[in-house]
Amino acid sequence: MGPKSALLLLVLHLILQRSALTHMCKIGYAKEGKDCVDVDECEQELCGEHAVCKNTLGSYYCVCERGFSSRVDNFTATTGQCVDINECGGGNSPCPDSHMICVNTMGSYRCECPTGFTAGRGDGNCVDINECNRDPHICGQGGSCQNSVGGYSCTCDRGYSNFGNKQTRCTKLTCDQFNPDSDQTLTQSMPGLQKLKALMKKNCLSLSTPGEEHLTGQALMENVFTATDEMLSGGILGNGRRVSMLLGTVESAMRLIGPQLNDPISKMETDHTEAELAVRKARTPPTGRVILSTENAELQANWEIASGNQSYPGFAMAALIMYKDLESSANSSFDKLNKGSEEEEETNISYQINSKVVTACVSNPDTKNLPEPVTLTFKHLEDRVESAEMNYTCVYWDESTPEGSWSTQGCFRASSNATYTVCRCNHLSSFAVLMALYPVPDSFELRMITWVGLSLSLGCLFLCIMTFSFCRPIQGTRNTIHLHLCVCLFIADLVFLCGITSTHNPGGCAVVAGLLHFFFLAAFCWMLLEGVQLYRMLVLVFNTTLKPLYMVAVGYGTPLIIVIISALAYPQGYGSKRNCWLSLERGFIWSFFGPVCMIVIINSVFFLMTVWKLAAKFSSLNPDMSKLHKIRGFTVTAIAQLCVLGGMWVFGCFLFQEEGTVVMLYLFTLLNSLQGALIFIMHCLLSKTVREEYSKLLGNICTAQKKRYSEFSTNQTSNSQQPLRSAPSTGESQI
């Protein structure tokens, strides 16, 4: 192609391009045939909600609906949007009546009459409601109603109160429940309770007296828990009546304090208590769930329970109070639990509190039979998995019994694990979780070990008593101590074997427990004397013996005094439903374990001093080796004896607790069965002098038997020959 042809093609292309550009449409128009026509952008709904689209030639714009606005009057989808106009804002109400309340709505507003007013029939203005005429009983019995613009107020008569809430029904107050003199004997023994009751009665009387000033609800609650702390700081309350009085007084106090609190939720924690209260105040009863919690417990209930089915007083209150150490005062009040079926009584189930004691109460005083159970979740004091020997039980404190007692009536366990127990109850009171402990099964193997072992022990102890009584070469102070030690253990083991399970006769069981208490303590006292004697033998050169009168006074007088004091202090402590031993209630078991621990510690000190002195004697220049070897042997056997008897009661300490296990039972039984045999081996068979005496005794017995046999043979021979010698004198035929 030549230059001319190329130039011709270029000119033709430019002409065609210009023709195409001449026939294109502008923005906002679309080509229809040969013409450009306007595009209606409003068909695409570009303006969004609450806006009206306006089409124009080649474009469009948006305007807001009534009640909405944008930054500019006319806008497009990219330059603005419509938002609601708050007609009620700006301080100028569009409502025609000053009493009306303006309520903004989307794109508009409405005017409402506030509480205490109603819309008039004519002009629509708000008219005051005369609540006193509409409901003559609006202030309740004992209340007078005074109408005011937009509201009303109640004035209570003497003996009634609305707790400072002027639009709340007047409620009759019963202040006698806080009378400090209701039980003078009990309140005098509990000064803190008397102070608490006096405080609450003063507040109750001031509330029921029109115009009299009184403490605020928060200040009163602080004073109540301070007084409660003073009571609980003294330790264990002592009996169930005191526990009932404390729990009942605090519960009544919460019902009086709750309506006086202004905050919807109030919490308080002291050294001995922790509490959470929820209050709702309104003209209509509250609905829904209420959940209160402390560190170790949680309460779930409905507000309908707090409001009650009777006339709603204008408020509702729910409270949960946890006592941090009250379980120690209520850990023995299980009488009502033990009065079950004959089968339950025969199993001798024991109980132990394993949670904090909590009180759950509401403003409604009628909570004996709730329409829906409340849920209480407890955290265990001791994490234990349920087994055949233990399970968890939900209980409440029954104040109707004379002494107060735990009861399961109306409560059941919903779920439980090692850490928590969930209880459900159809009434409100004070609650806790108990461990129901079942006695360790008395198996055939255990009975065999006990009978065979104790029989062996009794036989060995009898041999020891015979040896120490008639073996002359070993007579002395130490031998006297061993003799009385074996006598005490022999009698204790015999009584243990024959009477430890004789719980069917309470009187006989108490005697068995007292004898065991005395003779086991006496055995430890004689062991203490042995430690003292060994130390004197090593330290003193002359006069190393102990006077028999002094030994008897210490060995038998000390345990006798302890038993007499214990019996006078708590006679019911001897014998229990499980065995004829000391009771665990009120720490009575420590009347035995306390002296035993003290004796073991003192004896251990004496033995340590003896060993130290013994080592010093061996390292001296001119030691008396024979004497030192003898004392060393005595010391070793005495220490071994202390370990056996002391170790036995270490396991016995765990066994006789409520959670005693099979392992502890077997260990205690084995050591108790073998102690007689071990004493016989240590003090008799391992003693050279005693072995020589045994050899002499056996030799004499064998010699005597041989002599009797020889005499018998001689007599037989003589008798066989005697008829021949006497034949002539008889005159009778020998045929």
C-alpha positions in Angstrom: 0.0 0.0 0.0 1.4 3.4 -1.0 1.5 6.6 1.0 -1.6 7.9 -0.7 -3.7 4.9 0.2 -2.7 5.1 3.9 -3.5 8.8 4.0 -6.9 8.1 2.5 -7.7 5.5 5.2 -6.7 7.8 8.0 -9.0 10.6 6.8 -11.9 8.2 6.4 -11.4 6.9 10.1 -11.5 10.5 11.5 -14.7 11.2 9.6 -16.4 8.1 11.0 -15.3 8.8 14.6 -16.6 12.4 14.5 -19.9 11.1 13.3 -20.2 8.6 16.2 -19.4 11.3 18.8 -22.0 13.6 17.4 -24.8 11.0 18.1 -23.9 10.1 22.0 -26.3 11.2 24.9 -25.4 13.3 28.0 -25.3 11.9 31.6 -28.9 11.4 32.9 -30.1 10.6 29.4 -30.4 7.4 27.5 -30.5 6.9 23.7 -33.8 5.7 22.2 -33.4 5.3 18.5 -31.8 8.4 17.3 -33.0 10.6 20.3 -31.7 11.0 23.9 -34.4 10.8 26.6 -34.3 11.5 30.4 -33.6 8.6 32.8 -35.9 8.3 35.9 -33.4 7.6 38.7 -36.3 7.4 41.3 -37.2 4.1 39.9 -34.0 2.7 41.5 -35.0 3.8 45.1 -31.7 5.6 45.6 -32.7 7.9 48.5 -33.1 5.3 51.3 -35.6 5.1 54.2 -37.9 8.1 55.2 -36.9 10.1 52.0 -38.9 11.1 48.9 -37.2 11.0 45.5 -37.8 13.8 43.0 -36.7 13.3 39.3 -35.4 16.1 37.2 -34.1 16.4 33.6 -30.9 14.6 33.6 -30.7 14.1 37.4 -32.7 13.7 40.7 -32.8 14.9 44.3 -34.1 13.6 47.6 -36.2 15.3 50.3 -37.0 13.9 53.8 -40.4 12.9 55.0 -42.3 14.8 57.7 -40.6 14.3 61.0 -37.2 13.6 59.5 -34.4 15.9 58.4 -30.9 15.9 56.7 -28.0 18.3 56.6 -29.2 19.8 53.3 -32.7 20.2 52.0 -32.1 18.5 48.7 -29.5 15.8 48.5 -28.6 12.6 46.6 -27.8 9.1 47.8 -24.1 10.1 48.2 -24.5 13.5 49.8 -27.0 12.9 52.7 -29.6 10.7 54.5 -32.7 11.3 56.6 -32.7 11.0 60.4 -35.5 11.3 63.0 -36.3 14.7 64.4 -36.6 14.6 68.2 -39.6 16.9 68.7 -39.4 16.4 72.5 -35.8 17.7 72.7 -34.6 21.3 73.0 -36.5 22.1 76.2 -39.7 23.1 74.5 -42.4 20.5 74.7 -44.9 20.4 71.8 -47.6 19.0 74.1 -50.4 21.4 74.9 -50.5 20.6 78.6 -47.5 21.3 80.9 -48.3 18.1 82.8 -48.0 16.0 79.7 -44.9 14.0 79.0 -43.6 14.1 75.4 -42.5 10.8 74.0 -40.5 10.9 70.8 -41.4 8.3 68.1 -39.9 7.5 64.7 -40.9 10.5 62.6 -43.3 11.9 65.1 -44.1 12.2 68.8 -47.0 11.6 71.2 -48.1 13.2 74.5 -48.9 11.1 77.5 -50.2 11.9 80.9 -47.8 11.0 83.7 -48.6 8.7 86.6 -51.2 10.3 88.8 -53.0 12.0 85.8 -55.4 10.9 83.2 -56.4 12.4 79.8 -59.4 14.7 79.9 -62.5 14.0 77.8 -62.8 17.4 76.2 -59.5 19.2 75.4 -57.3 16.2 76.0 -55.4 17.9 78.8 -54.2 15.8 81.8 -56.4 15.8 84.8 -55.2 14.8 88.3 -56.4 11.4 89.5 -57.7 11.3 93.1 -56.2 8.0 94.2 -57.7 8.3 97.6 -61.3 8.3 96.1 -60.5 5.7 93.5 -59.1 3.2 96.0 -60.2 3.8 99.6 -57.8 1.1 100.8 -54.8 2.3 98.9 -53.0 3.0 102.1 -54.0 -0.2 103.8 -55.4 -0.8 107.2 -54.1 1.8 109.7 -53.3 4.3 107.0 -54.8 7.7 106.0 -54.6 8.9 102.4 -54.0 12.6 101.4 -54.3 13.4 97.7 -51.9 15.7 95.9 -51.4 17.0 92.4 -50.1 14.0 90.5 -49.9 11.7 93.5 -50.9 11.0 97.0 -49.3 10.2 100.4 -50.1 7.8 103.2 -49.9 8.7 106.8 -49.8 5.7 109.1 -51.5 5.3 112.5 -49.5 4.4 115.6 -48.4 0.8 115.4 -48.3 0.9 111.6 -45.5 2.0 109.2 -44.8 2.3 105.5 -41.0 2.5 106.3 -40.7 6.0 105.0 -42.2 5.3 101.6 -45.1 7.7 101.4 -46.9 5.9 98.6 -46.6 2.4 100.3 -49.3 0.7 102.2 -49.2 0.9 106.0 -48.2 -2.4 107.5 -48.8 -3.4 111.1 -45.6 -3.8 113.1 -45.2 -6.4 115.8 -42.4 -5.2 118.0 -42.9 -7.9 120.7 -40.7 -10.3 118.7 -37.8 -8.1 119.6 -38.6 -8.0 123.3 -35.3 -8.6 125.2 -37.2 -10.1 128.2 -39.0 -12.8 126.2 -36.6 -15.4 127.5 -34.6 -13.9 130.4 -32.6 -17.0 131.1 -31.4 -17.3 127.5 -30.9 -13.6 126.8 -29.0 -13.1 130.0 -26.5 -15.8 129.0 -26.2 -14.1 125.6 -25.6 -10.3 126.2 -25.1 -9.8 122.5 -28.5 -11.1 121.7 -30.1 -8.9 124.3 -28.3 -5.9 122.7 -29.5 -6.9 119.2 -33.1 -7.3 120.3 -33.0 -3.9 122.1 -31.6 -2.3 119.0 -34.3 -3.7 116.7 -37.2 -3.0 119.2 -36.1 0.6 119.4 -36.1 0.9 115.6 -39.5 -0.9 115.4 -41.1 1.4 117.9 -39.8 4.5 116.2 -41.1 3.3 112.8 -44.5 2.7 114.3 -44.7 6.1 116.0 -45.6 8.9 113.5 -43.1 11.7 113.3 -40.4 10.0 115.3 -36.9 9.9 113.8 -35.1 6.6 113.2 -31.9 5.2 111.7 -31.6 4.7 108.0 -31.8 1.2 106.7 -28.1 1.0 105.8 -27.1 2.3 109.3 -29.4 -0.1 111.0 -28.1 -3.1 108.9 -24.5 -2.2 109.9 -25.5 -2.1 113.6 -27.3 -5.4 113.4 -24.4 -7.3 111.9 -22.0 -5.6 114.3 -24.1 -6.9 117.2 -24.3 -10.4 115.6 -20.5 -10.4 115.3 -20.1 -9.7 119.0 -22.3 -12.8 119.7 -20.4 -15.1 117.3 -16.9 -13.8 118.4 -17.3 -15.6 121.7 -17.1 -19.0 120.0 -19.5 -21.9 120.1 -23.0 -20.8 121.3 -23.5 -23.9 123.4 -26.9 -25.3 122.6 -29.6 -25.4 120.0 -31.9 -22.9 121.7 -29.3 -20.2 121.4 -28.8 -21.0 117.7 -32.6 -20.8 117.2 -32.8 -17.5 119.0 -30.0 -16.0 116.9 -31.3 -17.2 113.5 -34.9 -16.1 114.3 -33.8 -12.7 115.5 -31.6 -12.0 112.5 -34.3 -13.2 110.1 -36.9 -10.9 111.7 -34.4 -8.0 111.6 -33.9 -8.5 107.8 -37.7 -8.2 107.2 -37.7 -4.9 109.1 -34.5 -3.5 107.5 -35.2 -4.5 103.9 -38.1 -2.0 103.2 -35.9 0.8 104.7 -33.1 0.3 102.2 -32.9 2.7 99.2 -30.5 0.8 97.0 -31.9 -2.1 94.9 -28.9 -4.3 96.0 -27.1 -4.1 99.3 -24.1 -6.1 100.4 -22.3 -6.3 103.7 -19.5 -8.5 105.0 -18.1 -8.7 108.6 -15.7 -11.0 110.4 -18.5 -13.6 111.1 -21.2 -12.9 108.5 -21.8 -12.0 104.9 -25.1 -10.8 103.5 -26.8 -9.7 100.3 -30.2 -8.0 100.1 -32.3 -7.2 97.1 -35.2 -4.7 97.3 -37.9 -3.7 94.7 -40.3 -0.8 95.3 -43.1 -0.1 92.9 -46.9 0.1 92.8 -47.1 -3.2 91.0 -45.5 -6.4 92.3 -42.1 -7.3 90.7 -41.7 -10.4 88.6 -38.9 -12.5 87.3 -35.9 -14.2 89.0 -33.9 -12.9 91.9 -30.4 -14.3 92.5 -28.4 -13.6 95.6 -24.9 -15.0 96.4 -22.2 -15.0 99.0 -18.8 -16.6 99.0 -20.1 -20.1 99.9 -23.7 -20.1 98.9 -26.2 -18.9 96.3 -30.0 -18.4 96.4 -32.3 -18.5 93.3 -36.0 -17.6 93.7 -38.8 -15.7 92.1 -39.9 -12.2 93.1 -43.5 -13.5 93.3 -42.4 -15.4 96.4 -41.2 -12.2 98.1 -44.4 -10.3 97.0 -46.8 -12.9 98.4 -50.3 -13.7 97.3 -52.0 -11.3 99.8 -52.2 -7.5 99.5 -48.9 -6.2 98.0 -47.4 -3.6 100.4 -45.6 -1.7 97.7 -42.2 -3.3 98.2 -40.6 -6.8 98.1 -37.3 -7.9 99.7 -35.2 -11.0 99.5 -32.1 -11.6 101.6 -29.3 -14.2 101.9 -27.2 -14.3 105.1 -24.2 -16.6 105.5 -22.7 -17.3 108.9 -18.9 -18.0 108.6 -18.5 -20.2 111.6 -22.0 -21.0 113.0 -21.6 -24.6 111.8 -19.5 -25.4 114.9 -22.4 -24.4 117.1 -25.0 -26.4 115.2 -22.9 -29.5 114.5 -24.6 -31.7 117.1 -28.3 -31.0 116.7 -29.4 -34.0 114.7 -32.0 -35.5 117.0 -34.9 -35.0 114.5 -32.8 -36.7 111.8 -32.2 -39.7 114.0 -35.9 -40.3 114.6 -36.6 -42.1 111.4 -37.6 -45.6 110.7 -36.4 -48.5 112.9 -34.1 -49.5 110.1 -32.4 -46.1 110.0 -32.0 -46.1 113.8 -30.4 -49.5 113.7 -27.8 -48.4 111.1 -26.6 -45.6 113.6 -26.1 -43.0 110.9 -24.1 -40.0 112.1 -24.1 -36.5 110.6 -21.6 -33.7 110.2 -22.2 -30.2 108.7 -20.2 -29.8 105.5 -21.3 -26.3 104.5 -21.8 -22.8 105.9 -25.1 -22.1 107.6 -27.2 -19.7 105.6 -30.5 -17.9 106.2 -32.8 -17.2 103.2 -35.8 -14.9 103.9 -38.2 -12.6 102.0 -40.5 -9.8 103.0 -43.5 -12.1 102.7 -43.9 -13.7 106.1 -45.9 -16.7 104.8 -43.2 -19.0 103.3 -44.1 -22.3 104.9 -45.4 -23.8 101.6 -44.1 -22.0 98.5 -45.8 -22.5 95.2 -42.4 -23.1 93.6 -39.3 -24.4 95.4 -36.3 -22.1 95.8 -32.8 -23.3 94.8 -29.8 -23.1 97.1 -26.3 -24.0 96.0 -23.7 -24.8 98.7 -20.0 -25.0 98.5 -18.6 -27.8 100.6 -16.2 -27.2 103.5 -14.4 -30.4 102.7 -14.3 -31.8 99.2 -15.4 -35.4 99.3 -16.9 -37.7 96.7 -20.0 -39.7 97.8 -19.5 -43.3 98.6 -21.2 -46.2 100.3 -20.0 -44.7 103.6 -21.1 -41.1 103.0 -23.6 -39.1 101.1 -24.9 -35.5 101.2 -28.2 -34.4 102.7 -30.0 -31.0 102.4 -31.5 -29.8 105.8 -33.1 -26.8 107.4 -33.0 -25.5 111.0 -36.3 -26.4 112.7 -37.0 -23.9 115.4 -40.2 -25.6 116.5 -38.4 -28.2 118.5 -37.5 -27.3 122.1 -33.7 -27.3 121.5 -33.8 -26.7 117.7 -32.7 -29.4 115.3 -31.8 -30.0 111.7 -34.6 -31.5 109.6 -34.9 -32.7 106.0 -38.7 -32.0 105.7 -39.5 -30.0 102.6 -35.9 -30.1 101.3 -34.3 -32.4 98.8 -31.0 -32.7 97.0 -31.2 -31.8 93.3 -27.6 -32.6 92.4 -24.2 -33.0 94.1 -20.5 -33.5 93.4 -17.3 -33.4 95.5 -17.4 -29.6 95.7 -21.0 -28.4 95.5 -24.5 -29.5 96.5 -27.7 -28.0 95.0 -30.7 -28.1 97.2 -34.4 -27.3 96.5 -36.8 -26.4 99.3 -40.5 -25.5 99.3 -40.1 -23.2 102.3 -37.7 -20.7 103.6 -35.6 -20.9 106.8 -31.9 -21.4 107.6 -30.2 -24.2 105.6 -27.0 -26.3 105.4 -25.7 -29.4 103.8 -24.9 -32.4 106.0 -22.6 -35.4 105.4 -24.6 -38.5 106.3 -21.9 -40.9 107.6 -22.7 -44.6 107.7 -20.8 -46.8 110.2 -17.9 -48.9 109.0 -19.2 -52.4 108.3 -18.4 -54.9 110.9 -17.0 -57.7 108.7 -16.4 -61.3 109.7 -12.7 -60.9 109.1 -12.6 -57.9 111.4 -14.5 -59.8 114.1 -12.1 -62.7 113.8 -9.0 -60.4 114.1 -10.5 -58.7 117.1 -11.5 -62.0 118.9 -8.3 -63.9 118.1 -6.0 -60.9 118.5 -7.4 -59.7 121.8 -7.6 -63.3 123.1 -3.9 -63.6 122.3 -3.2 -60.3 123.9 -5.1 -61.2 127.0 -3.2 -64.5 127.3 0.2 -62.7 126.9 -0.8 -60.0 129.4 -1.9 -62.7 131.9 1.6 -64.4 131.6 3.2 -61.0 132.1 1.2 -60.4 135.3 2.1 -63.8 136.6 5.8 -63.2 135.7 6.0 -59.8 137.3 4.1 -61.0 140.4 6.1 -64.2 141.2 9.5 -63.8 139.5 11.6 -62.7 142.5 14.9 -61.8 140.7 13.3 -59.0 138.8 11.4 -57.4 141.7 11.8 -53.7 141.9 10.3 -50.3 141.0 10.4 -51.0 137.2 8.8 -54.4 137.7 6.0 -52.8 139.7 5.4 -50.3 137.0 5.2 -53.1 134.4 2.9 -55.1 136.6 0.3 -52.3 136.9 0.7 -51.4 133.2 -0.2 -55.0 132.3 -3.1 -55.1 134.8 -4.6 -51.9 133.3 -4.2 -53.1 129.7 -5.6 -56.6 130.7 -8.7 -55.1 132.2 -9.1 -52.6 129.4 -8.8 -55.2 126.7 -11.2 -57.5 128.5 -13.8 -54.8 128.8 -13.2 -53.7 125.2 -13.7 -57.3 124.0 -16.9 -57.9 126.0 -18.6 -54.5 125.9 -17.5 -52.1 123.2 -20.5 -52.9 121.0 -23.1 -53.2 123.8 -25.0 -50.1 122.7 -28.5 -51.6 123.3 -28.2 -50.8 127.0 -27.3 -47.1 127.5 -26.5 -47.4 131.2 -24.2 -50.4 130.7 -22.7 -48.8 127.7 -21.8 -45.7 129.7 -20.2 -47.9 132.4 -18.1 -49.7 129.7 -17.0 -46.3 128.2 -16.1 -45.0 131.7 -14.0 -48.2 132.5 -12.2 -47.9 129.1 -11.6 -44.2 129.7 -10.1 -44.9 133.1 -7.9 -48.0 132.4 -6.5 -46.7 129.1 -5.6 -43.4 130.8 -4.1 -45.4 133.7 -1.9 -47.4 131.2 -0.5 -44.2 129.8 0.1 -42.8 133.3 2.1 -45.9 134.2 4.1 -45.5 131.0 4.9 -42.0 132.1 6.2 -43.3 135.4 8.4 -45.7 133.5 10.0 -42.8 131.6 10.5 -40.9 134.9 12.1 -44.0 136.5 14.5 -44.6 133.6 15.7 -41.0 133.8 16.2 -41.2 137.6 18.2 -44.5 137.2 20.6 -42.7 134.8 20.9 -39.3 136.6 20.6 -40.2 140.3 23.3 -42.3 142.0 21.3 -43.0 145.2 17.6 -43.2 145.9 16.6 -44.0 142.3 13.4 -45.8 143.2 10.0 -44.3 143.3 7.8 -44.7 146.4 4.9 -47.1 145.7 2.4 -44.7 147.2 3.4 -41.9 144.9 3.3 -44.3 141.9 -0.2 -45.5 142.8 -1.4 -41.9 143.3 -0.1 -40.9 139.8 -1.0 -44.1 138.0 -4.5 -44.4 139.3 -5.3 -41.1 141.0 -4.7 -38.9 137.9 -7.0 -40.9 135.5 -9.6 -41.1 138.3 -9.7 -37.4 138.7 -10.0 -36.9 134.9 -12.9 -39.4 134.6 -14.8 -37.8 137.6 -14.4 -34.3 136.2 -15.5 -35.5 132.7 -18.5 -37.4 134.0 -19.7 -34.4 136.0 -19.1 -31.9 133.1 -20.9 -34.0 130.5 -22.5 -37.3 131.7 -24.0 -38.0 128.3 -20.5 -38.1 126.8 -20.0 -41.7 127.9 -21.4 -44.0 125.2 -22.8 -43.3 121.7 -25.0 -45.0 119.1 -22.0 -46.4 117.3 -20.0 -47.8 120.2 -19.4 -47.7 124.0 -16.7 -45.1 123.9 -16.5 -41.4 124.4 -18.9 -39.1 122.5 -17.7 -36.8 119.8 -20.2 -34.1 120.8 -18.9 -30.9 122.4 -15.3 -32.2 122.0 -15.8 -34.7 124.8 -13.3 -37.1 123.1 -10.5 -34.8 124.1 -11.0 -35.7 127.7 -9.0 -38.8 126.6 -6.9 -37.6 123.7 -5.8 -34.4 125.5 -4.1 -36.2 128.5 -2.8 -38.9 126.1 -1.1 -36.3 123.9 0.4 -34.6 126.9 1.7 -37.8 128.3 3.2 -38.9 125.0 5.0 -35.5 124.7 6.3 -35.6 128.2 7.5 -39.2 127.9 9.2 -38.3 124.6 11.1 -35.5 126.3 12.2 -37.8 129.1 13.3 -40.5 126.6 15.3 -37.9 124.6 17.0 -36.7 127.8 17.7 -40.3 128.8 19.2 -41.1 125.4 21.3 -37.9 125.5 22.5 -38.7 129.1 23.2 -42.3 128.1 25.3 -41.2 125.2 27.3 -38.9 127.5 27.8 -41.8 130.0 29.1 -44.1 127.3 31.7 -41.5 126.2 32.9 -40.9 129.8 36.3 -42.1 131.0 35.2 -44.8 133.4 31.7 -45.9 132.4 29.9 -48.7 134.2 29.3 -50.7 131.1 27.0 -53.4 132.6 24.7 -50.8 134.2 24.7 -48.6 131.0 23.9 -51.6 128.8 21.0 -52.6 131.2 19.6 -49.0 131.1 20.0 -48.9 127.3 18.0 -52.1 127.0 15.3 -50.7 129.3 15.1 -47.5 127.3 14.8 -49.3 124.0 11.9 -51.5 125.2 10.2 -48.5 126.9 10.4 -46.5 123.6 9.1 -49.4 121.6 6.3 -49.8 124.1 5.4 -46.1 123.8 5.4 -46.3 120.0 3.1 -49.4 120.0 0.5 -48.0 122.5 0.8 -44.4 121.3 0.7 -45.4 117.7 -2.4 -47.5 118.4 -4.3 -44.4 119.6 -3.0 -42.3 116.8 -5.1 -44.5 114.5 -7.8 -44.7 117.2 -8.1 -40.9 117.0 -8.9 -41.1 113.3 -11.1 -44.1 113.8 -13.4 -42.7 116.4 -14.1 -39.6 114.3 -17.3 -39.6 112.2 -15.3 -40.2 109.0 -13.5 -43.3 110.4 -12.5 -45.6 107.5 -12.0 -49.4 107.2 -8.2 -48.9 107.0 -8.1 -47.1 110.3 -10.3 -49.7 111.9 -8.0 -52.6 110.8 -4.9 -50.8 111.9 -6.3 -49.9 115.3 -7.6 -53.5 115.8 -4.3 -55.1 114.8 -2.2 -52.8 117.1 -4.7 -53.3 119.9 -4.6 -57.0 119.5 -0.8 -57.3 119.3 0.2 -55.0 122.2 -0.1 -57.7 124.8 2.1 -60.1 122.7 4.7 -57.3 122.1 4.9 -56.5 125.8 5.3 -60.1 126.7 8.1 -60.4 124.1 9.9 -57.2 125.1 9.7 -57.5 128.9 9.7 -61.3 129.4 11.2 -63.3 126.5 13.9 -60.8 125.7 14.9 -60.6 129.4 17.8 -63.1 130.2 16.8 -63.2 133.9 13.2 -64.0 133.1 14.2 -66.7 130.6 16.4 -68.3 133.3 13.4 -68.3 135.7 11.3 -69.8 133.0 13.9 -72.5 132.5 14.0 -73.3 136.2 10.3 -73.4 136.3 10.1 -75.8 133.4 12.9 -77.8 134.8 11.1 -78.1 138.2 7.9 -79.1 136.4 9.7 -81.8 134.3 11.6 -83.1 137.4 8.3 -83.3 139.4 6.7 -85.2 136.6 9.6 -87.7 136.4 9.5 -88.1 140.2 5.8 -88.8 140.2 6.2 -91.2 137.3 9.0 -93.1 139.2 6.9 -93.2 142.4 3.9 -94.5 140.4 6.0 -97.3 138.8 7.4 -98.3 142.2 4.0 -98.4 143.7 2.7 -100.6 140.9 5.5 -103.1 141.4 5.0 -103.2 145.1 1.3 -103.8 144.6 1.9 -106.7 142.3 4.1 -108.4 144.8 2.0 -107.7 147.9 -0.5 -110.6 147.5 2.2 -113.1 147.5 3.7 -111.8 150.7 0.3 -111.6 152.4 -1.1 -114.9 151.2 -0.4 -116.8 154.4 -2.4 -114.3 156.4 -5.5 -114.3 154.3 -6.1 -118.0 154.4 -7.8 -117.7 150.9 -7.0 -119.7 147.9 -4.9 -117.8 145.2 -6.5 -119.9 142.4 
